[in-house]
Amino acid sequence: MASYPNNVDFSTFAGRDSAGFYQADLDPNFTKISGNRAILEHVARRIMTPLGSMQDDEYGFDLRSYYNANLSRLDLMRLKSAIETEAGKVEGVENADVSAVQDSAGVVQIEISVTLADEETYPLVFSLSSGGIKLLPLLGV
Amino acid sequence: MPTTLESLRTPRTVAENKQAIYDRLMSPADPNTPAFTQAMSWETGSVPSALVEVESEAETEYQEAQKVVAEGNLLALAEGDALTAKVSEQWNIERSAGRYTTAYATLTDAANAGPLTFSQGSVSFSVGQGGLTFDGVNDGTTLVLPRGGTVAVKVRSKEIGASYILAAGTLTFFARGILPGVTCTNLTTWLTDGTAMPQGGTQSGCQQGSSATSDADLRAQAIAQWGTLGTGSPASAYEAWARASDPSITKVSVLTNLDLLRPGRVDILIAGDGGGLGAGVILNAQNAIAPLTFGGSKIPETAEAVVSSASNVTVIVQGTIYVRSTYNTTAFQANIAADLLAHQKEIPIGGLVSWERVLGVVQNRAGTGTGIIRNIDWTSPVVDLQMAYNQTTVFSLSLTFVSV
């Protein structure tokens, strides 16, 4: 089981913009999170952290490197595989199923179905465009 | 832990600082402070773990800055910008940025293809393909190479540095703006102002290049400066004045009693990174110490100071080096040449050339293993060479690299 001080971590997806998407930043109120919420936030952090920026050499996959990318089907398959691998490294994640689609405007929609140890499945939905990366609200957590 | 100069000079790594923070979290000094005994197990990517990493990186950056500040205050330890600022403020010595070499290359219409008209700025020459490059000075000059004739082209080295001080007859490759049937070279007078040019007029604006003052040279200048405060001008004063007079002077030897009939005479021998120096540099040093040779504002009225250049002794560095093929690149060979130049710079006027050290310098880049340089058939030098009091060493490289 992942270790945190007093079994809680602090949220880094507490604020939302006007469209309802999460803003990735340390919550200034230090809102405590635990359990499934903490696991899902860790999945989100892992795929938004460039490899090498943490002292764990294997931590991170930078989704932002795909800004404005013209992705082929093979590229999307590789993206899917990379996200599934990174999500699977989070303690508490049993399985991660990823769907990645790019529309005609170049926006990449990534849906991660994360199955946790309690066998419940939660969706993480990212939208990647020239405007940045956006995370839809973590529903039901 | 008490703070000492040594502790300020040894910043801890991020990993070491991180461990120290975890140690404090798990075993706080204050017994009233709760201990986080599982701190080292905190999940990577969690906020507490990330805060510890941020703090450890910040501490390392701060300690590295402390090192610069602590060492920058001491002449023997300061480096780079800190040393430049220290000697400027405390000794009023400015670090020379080095100089370009400006000289004249000579083109010859060997194939009788002329007359050829071209812009001086359209040509460049180098020492062999990919070697040190000189560009034609782009000042709007148009040159005409007559049929079967010669013309002098004013050129400037691509970069600053003493490595651009070339022997005559080495600048023979057209790097840009090839003129068919035309050969190029640099004559022995290529750096001499006033030399008559084939097209008329005389050479002007020649300048021997010099490297930026190294940290070691800057420290030597600062230490020698103390002698200028003494009465009667000790040897270090002459050295300081000579070094300050021209940036191309990097070696100084101050001698007395060379002429027993002139006991008050001081001989100041100078040399640069590339060996002996020309009349212009000698004059600069002479004027800086004693323009009239006797007396003046710096030396006693009864003293005589004569500046001269050390004479070059060419030491041929020759051998066949068997290099593993993947390492036998132009860059590797250039590194060895640069190492030998650096060693040459360190040999003082009247110093000893140790053949074992020269051979060691050639092998320096290969480390202690056998995977890079497999073997060396060494030809020269094979004995130690003691320079005379007025001689300075100039290496002539004749190294053959064979891929194995």
Interface residues (C-beta under 8 A of the other chain):
Chain A: A2 S3 Y4 P5 D9 F10 T12 L26 F30 A38 H42 R45 R46 T49 M54 Q55 D56 Y59 E91
Chain B: V14 A15 K18 F36 Q38 A39 S41 W42 E43 T44 G45 S46 V47 P48 A50 E53
